[in-house]
Amino acid sequence: MELQLLTQQGELTTGTTVNPEVFAREFNESLVHQVIVAYQANARQGTRSQKTRAEVKHSTRKPWRQKGTGRARAGSTSSPIWRGGGRTFPNRPDENFSQKVNKKMYRAAMCSIYSQLARENRLQMVETIDLDAPKTKLLAEKLKNMGLQSVLFITDDITENFYLASRNLYNVAIVEAHEVSPLALVYFDRVLATKGALAQIEELLK
């Protein structure tokens, strides 16, 4: 299987041959969904905190007598069914949202995503990713010439100029091959990778 090469003038030419075991698999939607949900869950932080019925401010006095009022029995104003009462199963700051994903599942999901991107011509190769100066304006002009708006750059070596120039562009991200996340691959419209990065991806996922 061959990936197309995108030039800096925005033209597509014949690229390089890639491993079909990584870039030509069938798309497994359920597996990709499971891995992306797990990735988002593992990034979630326990920042919520609620109080139990023992922790809310309340009186220990019985609101009314047990019998004779015609109302339901009540022993404390901290009851979870009362307004201002405690929660039965409160959220805690140390709550764990993590989900386990096996290495085999993760690799299969990543291969499935890469393969689907290649079929849709959203995954392409570039020769180099570098700039003469760390200027956002220079990068924005280069992306315009290449016909790119939302793009993820995958490289085997991030240069300082390119990193500094891309920081202020919300629709552009640059990562090394071993740091690519499934969420980033799905989020961006286009994915561009250098030849060295493609070789590293094949090594990581084969």
trRosetta pair geometry for C-beta under 8 A, 3 or more apart (Angstrom, degrees):
i j d omega theta_ij theta_ji phi_ij phi_ji
1 17 6.8 124 73 -154 40 68
1 18 5.6 -45 86 62 94 83
1 19 7.9 -9 44 94 104 15
1 20 4.8 122 -6 -88 115 85
1 23 5.6 -156 91 96 142 109
1 24 4.7 178 -45 -56 153 127
1 118 7.2 53 158 157 134 147
2 14 6.7 -25 167 -160 144 79
2 15 5.8 151 174 64 89 85
2 16 6.7 -179 -144 95 78 21
2 17 5.3 -47 -90 -92 75 58
2 18 7.2 132 -118 9 24 80
3 15 4.5 -60 91 87 67 149
3 16 6.2 -6 49 56 93 68
3 18 5.5 45 -19 -15 109 127
3 23 7.1 -69 -62 -180 109 158
3 118 6.4 -84 -102 -130 92 107
3 123 6.6 -71 -135 119 120 91
3 124 6.2 160 170 -136 100 41
3 125 4.9 102 112 -22 121 109
3 198 7.3 -145 24 -115 154 151
4 12 4.7 -5 175 -165 132 106
4 13 7.0 136 -166 64 79 30
4 14 7.3 -75 -126 -118 59 22
4 15 5.0 144 -168 -18 10 119
4 121 6.9 19 18 -141 136 92
4 124 5.1 -41 79 -129 88 99
4 125 6.9 -179 92 26 38 84
5 12 7.0 138 70 -157 48 53
5 13 4.9 -32 66 68 103 83
5 14 6.6 12 13 92 108 27
5 15 3.8 152 -42 -92 81 82
5 16 7.4 81 -65 -13 105 75
5 124 7.0 138 -120 178 14 95
5 125 5.0 -43 -103 78 64 99
5 126 7.3 124 -160 -99 70 28
5 127 7.2 49 -165 -51 115 80
6 10 7.2 -17 -170 -138 93 31
6 11 7.5 154 -152 77 51 36
6 12 6.0 -25 -96 -97 64 68
6 124 4.5 68 -23 133 113 139
6 125 6.9 162 15 72 77 42
6 126 5.6 -39 66 -84 91 81
6 146 6.4 70 158 -162 117 112
6 192 6.3 -81 47 -118 135 115
7 10 6.9 -45 75 25 78 19
7 11 4.7 0 38 55 119 85
7 12 7.8 -147 6 -72 83 21
7 13 6.5 52 -35 1 108 112
7 127 7.8 25 -117 -7 58 113
7 146 7.8 -162 95 -116 47 92
8 142 6.5 -52 -156 -156 99 96
8 145 6.6 22 160 106 70 125
8 146 6.2 -70 -153 -75 39 105
9 145 6.3 -67 -130 159 37 106
9 146 7.4 98 91 -93 9 61
10 145 5.9 -144 -32 145 108 58
10 146 4.5 170 -82 -141 77 34
10 147 4.4 92 -139 -5 126 104
12 124 7.2 -93 -119 -135 100 139
15 124 7.3 -167 -65 -163 150 72
15 125 4.6 120 -148 39 136 129
16 125 6.2 47 22 -22 100 176
16 195 6.0 85 -7 -120 160 104
16 198 7.2 148 78 81 130 158
18 22 6.9 -92 156 70 105 107
18 23 4.6 29 112 22 130 150
18 118 7.8 -129 62 -113 144 150
18 198 6.0 -92 -109 178 115 127
18 202 6.9 -159 -163 -72 86 125
19 22 4.6 57 86 18 107 105
19 23 6.4 116 73 12 59 95
19 202 4.7 117 10 -133 133 122
19 206 6.5 -41 144 -92 166 112
20 23 6.4 -80 -119 64 32 75
20 24 3.7 -32 -155 36 80 131
21 24 7.4 -3 -35 49 16 86
21 25 7.2 38 -174 -61 35 99
21 111 7.3 -50 142 -147 59 140
21 206 6.2 71 95 -129 128 79
22 25 7.4 -52 -170 -19 11 109
22 111 5.1 -114 -146 -124 51 98
22 114 6.2 -15 154 88 81 146
22 115 7.6 -170 137 -60 39 91
22 201 6.7 136 168 130 148 95
22 202 5.2 -139 1 -113 160 70
22 205 5.0 102 -122 95 113 123
22 206 6.3 -61 -58 -78 114 71
23 111 7.6 -107 -58 -156 31 75
23 114 5.4 -79 -106 132 67 109
23 115 5.5 152 -172 -93 32 66
23 118 5.0 75 -177 -29 98 161
23 123 7.6 -143 -142 102 111 149
24 115 5.6 148 -97 -130 9 108
24 118 7.2 -73 -78 85 60 144
25 28 7.9 -35 137 -12 115 96
25 108 7.8 -151 163 -159 165 69
25 111 4.9 58 10 137 146 106
25 112 5.5 -81 96 -91 122 57
25 115 4.3 -138 47 -40 70 161
26 112 7.3 -21 95 -124 45 92
26 115 7.4 -18 -2 117 7 152
27 32 7.4 -27 -173 -19 82 139
27 112 5.4 108 -133 -174 47 96
27 115 6.6 -155 -72 90 72 108
27 116 4.6 65 -95 -76 120 116
27 119 7.9 -92 -45 26 117 146
28 31 4.0 18 122 27 120 119
28 32 6.2 145 89 -20 70 87
28 108 6.9 1 36 146 147 105
28 109 7.1 -97 74 -104 112 61
28 112 4.8 -84 30 -115 85 155
29 32 5.8 -59 -146 39 30 110
29 33 6.2 31 157 -20 66 108
30 33 5.7 -53 -147 36 30 113
30 34 6.4 32 154 -21 63 107
31 34 5.7 -54 -148 35 31 112
31 35 6.4 26 156 -16 66 107
31 105 6.5 -150 -158 -162 106 87
31 108 6.2 -53 161 110 152 110
31 109 5.0 -147 137 -89 99 90
31 112 6.4 111 82 9 119 162
32 35 6.0 -58 -147 38 30 108
32 36 6.2 26 158 -16 66 109
32 109 5.1 146 -97 -152 55 95
32 112 5.6 -126 -63 98 108 129
32 113 6.0 129 -123 -66 122 92
32 182 7.0 -173 -155 -172 79 132
32 186 7.7 131 171 -76 119 131
33 36 6.0 -59 -145 39 27 107
33 37 6.2 26 159 -17 64 109
34 37 6.0 -57 -147 38 26 110
34 38 6.3 25 155 -16 63 109
34 101 7.6 147 132 -110 94 107
34 105 7.5 -64 100 175 123 129
34 109 7.6 -127 67 -92 85 139
35 38 5.7 -56 -147 39 31 111
35 39 6.3 36 152 -24 65 105
35 101 5.8 86 -121 -136 76 147
35 105 6.5 -178 -80 141 108 98
35 106 6.0 135 -133 -112 127 60
35 109 3.9 74 -5 -176 159 176
35 110 7.9 -123 147 -45 163 66
35 182 5.5 67 120 19 115 172
36 39 5.5 -49 -146 32 33 114
36 40 6.5 29 156 -14 64 103
36 109 7.9 -163 -34 175 73 138
36 182 5.3 -122 -85 113 79 121
36 183 5.8 123 -142 -81 92 75
36 186 6.5 -3 -106 7 141 154
37 40 6.0 -56 -150 39 31 107
37 41 6.2 30 152 -19 65 109
37 99 7.3 9 114 40 84 160
38 41 5.5 -55 -142 39 32 112
38 42 6.1 32 158 -21 66 107
38 99 3.9 -113 -127 84 90 121
38 100 7.6 -74 -150 65 134 15
38 101 4.8 130 118 -50 160 118
39 42 6.0 -55 -146 35 27 109
39 43 6.8 20 154 -14 60 108
39 101 7.8 -10 -56 -12 70 154
39 181 6.3 132 -168 -172 144 108
39 182 5.8 -174 -26 50 158 106
39 183 5.5 -154 109 -33 140 109
40 43 5.9 -62 -152 38 33 108
40 44 6.8 49 147 -42 64 98
40 183 6.7 114 -64 -85 87 137
41 44 5.5 -40 -157 5 38 121
41 97 4.9 -139 -175 144 85 99
41 98 6.4 140 127 -122 96 24
41 99 4.9 54 81 -2 141 109
42 97 7.4 -159 -83 100 27 86
42 98 4.9 54 -111 -127 74 78
42 99 6.4 -103 -53 37 89 70
44 97 4.3 -31 76 74 126 153
46 91 7.5 -170 -160 173 92 95
46 92 6.5 0 174 101 133 59
46 93 4.9 120 120 -178 103 34
46 94 5.8 -154 86 -39 156 2
46 95 3.9 156 -120 46 128 79
46 96 7.2 -39 -48 -58 132 31
46 97 7.0 170 -65 -17 85 101
47 93 6.7 24 -119 -126 23 79
48 91 4.0 -7 109 124 115 143
48 92 7.8 34 91 39 73 11
48 93 7.3 -174 65 -83 36 53
48 95 7.3 -11 57 17 93 139
49 90 7.5 31 -176 157 46 114
49 91 6.4 -120 -96 100 19 85
49 92 6.3 40 -116 -135 71 35
49 93 5.3 -10 -73 -44 107 88
50 87 4.6 23 137 10 132 146
50 90 3.6 -147 85 -152 100 103
50 91 5.0 80 6 39 105 76
50 92 7.9 -83 37 -64 70 49
51 55 3.9 -135 -161 91 101 116
51 56 4.9 131 115 -62 136 75
51 86 5.3 -96 116 -126 83 90
51 87 6.6 123 73 15 45 92
51 90 6.2 -174 54 -108 10 158
52 55 5.0 88 49 8 71 103
52 56 7.6 -135 90 -14 36 85
52 86 4.6 36 155 177 30 138
52 87 6.5 -78 -101 61 41 68
52 90 5.6 -114 -65 -4 65 131
53 56 6.3 -43 -140 22 34 110
53 58 7.8 -21 -174 12 71 153
53 76 7.2 88 175 110 120 135
53 78 4.2 117 -168 141 84 106
53 79 6.6 22 -127 -103 134 21
53 80 6.1 -84 -66 -51 115 77
53 85 6.0 -7 -112 179 91 91
53 86 3.2 -149 -70 42 44 131
53 87 7.8 -155 -44 40 68 29
53 88 7.9 19 -28 -88 107 48
54 78 7.3 100 -68 152 25 153
54 86 6.8 25 13 -65 42 169
55 86 6.3 111 47 -113 78 126
56 78 5.2 161 66 -133 113 100
56 84 6.8 145 175 158 139 70
56 85 6.4 167 52 -162 164 31
56 86 4.6 -151 -8 -67 119 84
58 76 6.5 66 144 175 141 95
58 77 4.7 -172 -152 78 111 96
58 78 3.9 -133 7 -59 169 98
58 84 7.7 143 -86 129 99 104
58 85 7.5 39 -80 -115 142 63
59 77 6.0 49 43 22 81 126
60 76 7.0 -28 -135 -118 44 100
62 65 7.3 76 118 -94 127 32
62 66 7.7 -36 174 -56 147 73
62 74 7.2 137 -170 103 75 74
62 75 5.8 -46 -119 -143 90 48
62 76 7.5 -58 -107 -67 52 48
63 74 4.6 -18 41 106 124 128
63 75 7.9 -146 11 -117 87 1
63 76 7.7 151 -24 -121 95 6
63 77 6.1 115 -69 -65 111 86
64 69 5.4 33 142 -49 138 163
64 71 6.7 60 68 60 146 132
64 74 6.5 59 37 54 83 110
65 68 6.3 -2 94 48 122 107
65 69 6.5 146 62 -32 83 112
66 73 6.0 11 -148 -125 71 100
71 74 7.4 -24 124 -7 115 111
74 77 7.9 46 167 -75 120 51
74 79 6.9 -107 -146 -12 87 147
74 82 7.9 85 -142 -70 122 125
75 79 7.5 109 56 -63 74 117
76 79 5.6 137 80 -42 82 82
77 82 5.8 -142 -166 131 53 165
77 84 7.1 -9 157 91 99 112
77 85 6.8 -150 149 -86 52 89
78 82 7.2 157 148 54 3 129
78 85 5.1 119 -178 -139 34 80
78 86 5.3 22 176 -6 93 101
79 82 4.6 90 65 -4 89 107
79 85 4.8 -56 77 -129 41 153
79 86 7.9 -125 151 37 6 78
80 85 5.1 -158 -96 118 19 125
80 86 5.9 -59 -83 82 74 62
80 87 6.2 73 -125 -139 107 21
80 88 4.7 16 -104 -51 166 86
81 85 6.7 11 45 44 31 156
82 85 3.9 102 63 -36 87 123
86 90 7.2 -63 178 -54 88 124
87 90 4.0 117 76 -79 125 82
87 91 7.8 -12 104 4 164 64
91 95 6.0 -47 -163 -39 75 149
92 95 4.9 137 65 -48 76 87
101 105 5.4 -123 -174 84 83 122
101 106 5.2 95 135 -62 118 98
102 105 4.5 92 61 7 86 104
102 106 6.9 -155 93 -7 44 86
103 106 5.7 -55 -145 37 32 111
103 107 6.2 29 158 -16 67 107
104 107 6.0 -55 -145 38 28 108
104 108 6.3 27 156 -17 62 110
105 108 5.8 -59 -147 39 29 110
105 109 6.2 28 156 -20 65 108
106 109 5.8 -56 -148 36 29 110
106 110 6.4 27 155 -17 64 107
107 110 5.8 -54 -146 37 31 110
107 111 6.3 31 155 -17 65 106
107 204 7.9 -160 -118 135 101 75
107 205 5.1 159 -155 -142 94 74
108 111 5.8 -54 -147 38 31 111
108 112 6.3 34 152 -23 63 107
109 112 5.5 -54 -149 35 32 115
109 113 6.5 31 154 -19 65 103
109 182 6.1 -14 130 -104 116 145
110 113 5.8 -53 -148 35 33 109
110 114 6.3 31 154 -16 66 106
110 180 7.7 107 -143 101 121 112
110 182 6.2 -114 -90 -83 73 96
110 185 7.7 130 -139 -4 71 162
110 205 5.7 -126 94 -110 122 131
111 114 5.8 -54 -144 40 31 110
111 115 6.1 33 156 -22 65 109
111 205 5.5 155 -67 170 95 133
112 115 5.8 -55 -146 36 27 113
112 116 6.5 24 156 -17 62 107
113 116 5.9 -57 -148 37 30 107
113 117 6.3 31 154 -19 65 107
113 182 5.9 173 -31 -140 161 86
113 185 4.9 79 150 118 136 144
113 186 6.6 -83 -140 -61 126 84
114 117 5.7 -57 -149 37 30 112
114 118 6.4 30 154 -20 65 106
114 123 6.4 71 -159 -89 65 166
114 185 7.3 -69 -70 -152 61 147
114 201 7.2 142 -106 166 154 138
114 205 7.8 143 9 74 149 176
115 118 5.7 -55 -149 35 31 111
115 119 6.5 31 153 -19 65 105
116 119 5.6 -51 -147 35 35 112
116 120 6.3 20 157 -7 66 110
117 120 6.0 -66 -146 47 29 102
117 122 4.5 -93 -159 76 78 100
117 123 3.8 82 125 -32 110 110
117 185 6.6 -96 -51 -178 143 102
117 191 5.7 -1 -177 31 149 130
118 121 7.6 30 -177 -78 32 31
118 122 7.8 -89 -58 51 20 66
118 123 4.7 -48 -74 57 61 123
120 123 7.9 84 62 3 80 80
121 124 7.2 29 -175 -61 65 101
122 189 6.7 -127 -142 160 114 50
122 190 5.5 -141 -164 -114 73 50
122 191 6.1 60 136 17 83 87
123 190 8.0 164 -80 -166 30 59
123 191 4.8 -16 -106 72 71 109
123 193 7.1 3 -168 4 90 112
124 190 7.1 -22 20 -169 106 103
124 191 7.5 147 25 84 60 59
124 192 5.7 -22 75 -109 83 72
124 193 7.8 167 89 27 36 72
125 192 7.2 112 -137 -160 13 69
125 193 5.9 -46 -111 73 63 73
125 194 7.1 80 -161 -138 80 18
125 195 6.3 54 -164 -71 126 67
125 198 6.5 -28 -106 -40 111 141
126 129 6.2 81 98 -63 133 86
126 153 7.7 -40 32 -134 142 94
126 192 4.8 33 -17 177 118 116
126 193 7.2 157 23 70 81 23
126 194 6.1 -52 73 -87 78 61
127 194 7.3 18 150 -132 16 83
127 195 7.6 3 -131 -14 42 106
128 194 6.8 41 -110 -116 31 119
129 153 5.4 122 -131 -173 152 134
129 155 5.0 -106 44 -84 138 133
129 159 7.2 -177 105 16 77 108
129 162 5.6 71 144 -128 89 163
129 174 7.1 161 156 -133 145 124
129 192 7.6 137 -82 115 120 117
129 194 6.1 -106 -6 -57 104 115
130 159 5.0 48 -115 19 89 159
130 161 6.5 61 -166 68 71 119
130 162 5.7 -94 -117 -46 37 119
131 134 6.9 123 87 -88 127 35
131 135 7.0 -148 157 40 141 73
131 138 5.4 114 -155 111 126 132
131 139 6.1 -63 -77 -70 144 85
131 142 7.5 -131 -99 -15 100 152
131 159 7.5 -180 29 95 70 130
131 161 4.4 -143 67 136 92 118
131 162 5.4 144 3 -78 98 67
131 165 5.5 42 19 -10 162 158
132 138 7.1 -127 45 -163 86 160
132 161 7.1 -164 83 -174 13 159
133 138 6.2 125 63 -11 88 157
133 161 6.2 -170 159 -144 10 121
133 165 7.9 107 106 -72 56 122
134 160 6.7 -53 -78 130 124 80
134 161 4.5 -131 -72 -137 71 60
134 163 7.9 -29 -126 66 109 62
134 164 3.6 6 -160 82 125 131
134 165 5.2 -150 -161 -50 54 83
135 138 4.2 83 79 0 104 107
135 139 7.1 178 95 -6 59 82
135 165 5.8 14 68 -111 28 108
136 139 5.8 -59 -153 40 38 109
136 140 6.1 39 151 -23 71 107
136 165 5.1 169 -84 -160 44 66
136 166 7.7 153 -115 -72 78 20
136 167 7.8 -88 -86 52 110 70
136 168 4.9 -38 -100 59 148 120
136 169 6.5 166 -152 -43 105 96
137 140 5.7 -53 -144 36 31 113
137 141 6.4 31 156 -18 64 105
138 141 5.9 -56 -151 35 29 110
138 142 6.5 28 152 -18 64 107
138 165 6.3 -64 64 -137 96 142
139 142 5.6 -55 -148 37 34 112
139 143 6.3 33 155 -19 67 105
139 162 7.3 117 -96 -139 125 63
139 165 4.1 138 -27 147 132 123
139 166 6.0 -144 -178 -74 167 68
139 169 6.8 -117 107 -24 127 145
139 172 7.3 148 148 137 128 173
140 143 5.8 -54 -147 36 30 110
140 144 6.4 33 152 -21 63 106
140 169 6.8 177 -81 -91 89 129
141 144 5.6 -54 -149 34 32 113
141 145 6.5 32 153 -19 65 104
142 145 5.8 -54 -150 35 32 111
142 146 6.4 20 154 -10 65 110
143 146 5.8 -63 -146 45 32 105
143 148 4.5 -91 -164 72 84 102
143 149 7.3 121 155 -84 117 27
143 151 6.8 -160 -136 21 115 139
143 169 8.0 134 -8 -157 161 161
143 172 7.0 -97 -86 -86 153 133
144 147 7.6 39 -179 -71 31 28
144 148 7.7 -95 -64 49 21 66
148 151 4.5 4 -178 -43 126 139
148 190 5.8 -102 -131 53 99 149
148 192 7.8 -40 -106 -29 149 133
149 171 6.0 -33 152 138 67 149
149 189 6.6 23 70 42 91 143
150 171 4.4 -89 -103 -174 68 109
150 172 7.8 -148 -141 -69 37 52
150 188 5.1 -169 148 -152 92 70
150 189 4.0 93 74 10 108 104
150 190 6.7 135 89 19 64 79
151 171 7.3 63 18 138 60 84
151 172 5.8 5 63 -116 83 76
151 173 7.9 -164 101 35 52 63
151 188 5.9 86 -140 -179 12 128
151 189 7.0 -49 -72 62 54 82
151 190 4.5 -23 -108 74 83 101
151 191 7.3 164 -160 -87 65 25
151 192 6.1 11 -175 1 115 108
152 172 8.0 167 -88 -157 35 45
152 173 5.2 -12 -119 67 75 98
152 174 7.8 163 -167 -87 53 33
152 175 7.1 -15 -174 18 99 104
152 180 7.9 95 156 -130 133 99
152 184 5.5 121 -118 159 148 103
152 185 7.0 -112 58 -96 163 43
152 187 7.8 98 -52 73 128 90
152 188 4.0 169 -25 31 101 162
152 190 7.3 -173 26 95 67 53
152 191 4.8 -15 65 -113 102 74
152 192 7.3 172 85 27 51 65
153 162 7.7 -99 103 166 161 130
153 166 7.6 -106 25 -106 131 161
153 172 7.3 20 -7 -173 105 88
153 173 7.0 -165 29 96 73 48
153 174 4.3 -14 68 -110 112 80
153 175 7.4 151 84 24 62 56
153 192 5.4 -21 -110 71 65 98
153 193 7.7 149 -167 -87 47 41
154 174 8.0 -178 -76 -154 24 56
154 175 6.1 -21 -110 73 65 81
154 176 7.5 69 -161 -173 66 15
154 177 5.7 78 175 -92 105 63
154 180 5.9 -1 -113 -77 121 125
154 191 6.6 22 -10 -178 113 95
154 192 7.0 -178 25 92 74 46
154 193 4.0 -16 69 -105 109 88
154 194 7.2 -139 99 15 66 71
154 197 4.5 152 129 165 91 151
154 201 7.4 33 152 -55 146 126
155 158 5.8 128 76 -76 126 60
155 162 8.0 71 -11 98 163 155
155 174 6.5 1 9 -170 115 99
155 175 7.7 158 30 85 73 34
155 176 6.3 -59 77 -108 66 55
155 177 7.4 -117 88 -40 22 79
155 193 7.4 -172 -71 -148 41 55
155 194 5.0 53 -124 2 68 123
155 196 7.5 35 -171 73 58 105
155 197 5.3 -108 -133 -58 16 130
156 176 6.8 62 -140 -149 23 86
156 177 5.9 0 -93 -14 64 118
156 194 5.9 -100 2 76 90 125
156 196 3.5 -70 -4 118 149 117
156 197 4.7 -147 -46 -66 76 65
156 199 7.7 2 -77 53 137 97
156 200 5.7 146 -106 -15 100 136
157 176 7.5 42 -80 -112 22 105
157 196 7.4 2 -3 95 90 149
158 162 6.6 -131 -166 77 70 112
158 163 5.2 68 163 -64 113 114
158 174 5.9 125 -123 135 111 118
158 175 7.8 -44 -70 -147 127 14
158 176 6.1 -91 -27 -62 104 90
159 162 4.7 80 65 13 93 104
159 163 6.8 -164 88 -9 45 90
160 163 5.7 -59 -145 38 30 112
160 164 6.2 24 161 -15 67 109
161 164 6.2 -60 -147 39 25 105
161 165 6.2 20 158 -16 63 114
162 165 5.8 -60 -143 40 28 110
162 166 6.1 18 162 -15 65 115
162 174 6.1 133 136 -106 108 173
163 166 6.3 -67 -146 39 24 103
163 167 6.9 42 156 -48 60 96
163 174 6.2 -126 -99 73 64 136
164 167 6.1 -36 -155 -3 33 117
165 168 8.0 -76 178 30 33 92
165 169 8.0 13 140 -6 64 117
166 169 5.5 -68 -157 38 55 111
166 172 4.9 -116 -153 117 99 118
166 173 7.1 130 157 -117 128 19
166 174 5.2 96 71 -8 166 116
169 172 3.9 19 104 29 124 115
171 188 7.7 124 -176 -125 70 90
173 184 6.3 -105 87 -150 152 123
173 188 6.9 -128 32 -66 109 137
175 179 4.6 -131 -177 89 110 108
175 180 5.6 143 102 -81 135 61
175 181 8.0 -121 -142 1 176 78
175 184 7.0 59 -2 128 148 170
176 179 4.9 73 58 14 79 110
176 180 7.9 -121 92 -36 41 75
176 197 7.5 -154 -164 -116 50 104
177 180 6.4 -30 -162 -15 35 112
177 193 7.6 73 -98 -147 94 115
177 196 7.9 -128 -34 122 136 73
177 197 4.3 176 -72 -152 110 78
177 198 7.9 -138 -112 -42 131 18
177 200 3.8 110 91 92 161 128
177 201 5.2 -123 -162 -55 114 76
177 204 6.9 176 140 -8 105 139
178 200 6.7 -83 -47 157 81 126
178 204 6.3 171 -105 -88 76 147
180 184 6.3 -126 -161 68 67 126
180 185 6.5 59 172 -53 109 104
180 201 7.5 5 22 -103 145 108
181 184 4.6 94 61 4 88 102
181 185 7.2 -153 93 -6 49 85
182 185 5.7 -54 -151 35 37 114
182 186 6.5 28 156 -13 68 108
183 186 6.1 -63 -151 41 30 105
183 187 5.9 31 155 -28 67 114
184 187 5.6 -55 -137 33 30 114
184 188 6.4 11 174 -6 67 108
185 188 7.3 -65 -143 38 18 93
185 191 6.2 8 -135 -81 72 146
188 191 6.2 116 88 -70 120 75
193 197 4.4 -130 -170 90 95 124
193 198 5.2 115 124 -59 128 83
193 201 7.1 -23 -160 -15 155 140
194 197 4.6 96 53 5 78 103
194 198 7.1 -140 94 -6 42 85
195 198 5.7 -51 -150 32 33 113
195 199 6.7 35 151 -19 63 103
196 199 5.7 -53 -152 33 35 112
196 200 6.6 32 151 -17 66 104
197 200 5.6 -54 -150 37 36 110
197 201 6.3 40 151 -22 67 103
198 201 5.6 -50 -147 34 33 114
198 202 6.5 34 154 -18 64 103
199 202 5.8 -53 -151 35 31 111
199 203 6.5 32 150 -19 63 107
200 203 5.5 -54 -148 37 35 113
200 204 6.2 32 155 -19 68 107
201 204 5.8 -58 -145 38 30 108
201 205 6.0 -4 167 7 67 117
202 205 6.5 -74 -135 51 23 91
202 206 5.6 34 170 -44 66 112
203 206 6.5 -39 -126 13 19 112
